[in-house]
Amino acid sequence: MGSSARNQGVDSGAGAGVGEESWTARGGIQLMLRSVQAADQTGLRAFIDGLSRESRYFRFLTGGRISDETIEGFVSHRPGRDAAVVVVTRDDDGAESIVANAEYVVNADDIAELAVVVADDWQGQGLGRRLIRRLQQMARASQLRGMRGDVLSENRRMLAIMRDCGFSTRRNPDDSYLHEVNLSLQNEHAQRQAGDHWLPRDWFAAN
Ligand SMILES: CC(C)(COP(=O)(O)OP(=O)(O)OC[C@H]1O[C@@H](n2cnc3c(N)ncnc32)[C@H](O)[C@@H]1OP(=O)(O)O)[C@@H](O)C(=O)NCCC(=O)NCCS
């Protein structure tokens, strides 16, 4: 999502709290999703530098080297407000390698601006979808008003995933190279409440 979900934070650290999650990927490799830590800066630099030109372009709207300030931004989110997560593998000695990164930065309208990128060798194995779902859960738990992002119009995969995850997508009226993706969380909240209201009062009563 282009470069829009850039750091605006002041504190180093993990951002909004994240429950760790581990699972086994294709080939039996163990993966773990966890929040970003300040110590991840070096790992994130290596991860970003290892991306193909195309992936870097889709994520940052440039195929060139990503600045140190941008990398610092990945570990400098406002705790309890923004969110930043990584997926890592661990070798036999416990050393971690980052294979995916996702984040959102909450803007002044209480909208989470999200961005995600998966290492080229790991794309197409469900990581992107899992990360977006996780960011959605976190934004809901934080009672944010919605989520948004800018996606290059040629990024069919990302647009397909966003639609699957309930986002509306539309061409940016000011920039035909970009699509804007949006998700209102307020409506969901209202719908959930309406649904709850519909249930009879004794619905959860013991039989
Ligand atoms: C976009 C990205 C984050 C998706 O993550 P991922 O782990 O590769 O995606 P997933 O495996 O979770 O999902 C891929 C889905 O896209 C679909 N897909 C793949 N290529 C597609 C295409 N050309 N058109 C439409 N859908 C496509 C697949 O069918 C798959 O759906 P399925 O799970 O139902 O089979 C990842 O590819 C990436 O990092 N790309 C480069 C950076 C980037 O584009 N970031 C987003 C910035 S806006």
The ligand as a Gaussian input file, in Angstrom:
#p B3LYP/6-31G(d) Opt

LIG

0 1
 C        0.325000      -8.739000      -2.057000
 C        0.933000      -9.678000      -1.005000
 C        1.067000      -8.932000       0.316000
 C       -0.008000     -10.875000      -0.826000
 O        0.538000     -11.763000       0.086000
 P        0.635000     -13.311000      -0.288000
 O        1.121000     -14.016000       0.920000
 O        1.429000     -13.448000      -1.526000
 O       -0.891000     -13.639000      -0.606000
 P       -1.748000     -14.880000      -0.129000
 O       -0.991000     -16.137000      -0.390000
 O       -2.223000     -14.635000       1.245000
 O       -3.003000     -14.772000      -1.112000
 C       -2.795000     -14.802000      -2.467000
 C       -4.141000     -14.775000      -3.134000
 O       -4.055000     -13.896000      -4.230000
 C       -4.594000     -14.564000      -5.363000
 N       -3.842000     -14.129000      -6.491000
 C       -2.574000     -14.413000      -6.777000
 N       -2.204000     -13.800000      -7.919000
 C       -3.296000     -13.125000      -8.368000
 C       -3.572000     -12.320000      -9.495000
 N       -2.632000     -12.052000     -10.411000
 N       -4.811000     -11.793000      -9.626000
 C       -5.780000     -12.054000      -8.712000
 N       -5.559000     -12.816000      -7.599000
 C       -4.342000     -13.346000      -7.452000
 C       -4.401000     -16.025000      -5.123000
 O       -5.420000     -16.718000      -5.801000
 C       -4.498000     -16.140000      -3.631000
 O       -5.804000     -16.420000      -3.286000
 P       -6.169000     -17.854000      -2.635000
 O       -5.504000     -17.889000      -1.292000
 O       -7.651000     -17.834000      -2.548000
 O       -5.607000     -18.860000      -3.579000
 C        2.323000     -10.213000      -1.460000
 O        2.172000     -10.890000      -2.673000
 C        3.364000      -9.132000      -1.551000
 O        4.059000      -8.865000      -0.595000
 N        3.511000      -8.501000      -2.711000
 C        4.485000      -7.455000      -2.905000
 C        4.210000      -6.232000      -2.036000
 C        2.797000      -5.794000      -2.170000
 O        2.202000      -5.836000      -3.228000
 N        2.261000      -5.305000      -1.035000
 C        0.962000      -4.714000      -1.012000
 C        1.151000      -3.236000      -1.168000
 S       -0.344000      -2.441000      -1.541000

